[in-house]
């Protein structure tokens, strides 16, 4: 299930099993039907917003470019600094060095 974008809790799995009357092993087409019916992956833009909210400690809708640069060039699938610079050029940076992350998300999702 995780490979297909789902991450159900044990409680959710029990609820699915109960609501679907699952008591015995089932075949792959049935598994796919259950996935389609019960487990919808979150849209990518929602995942991005959630990630930005972690950096937005004051809930202002903005994030410091320096913080964003650090995260995107040093954690997980790292961007090269020049790649980050290309992304940042496409959004307006405020005089205090912040960007509205909603603008950034819209650019990322559009690419």
Secondary structure, 3 states (H helix, E strand, C coil): CHHHCCCCCHHHHHHHHHHHCCCCCCCHHHHHHHHHHHCCCCCHHHHHHHHHHHHCCCCCCEEEHHHHHHHHHHCCCCCCHHHHHHHHHCCCCCCCCEEEHHHHHHHHHHC
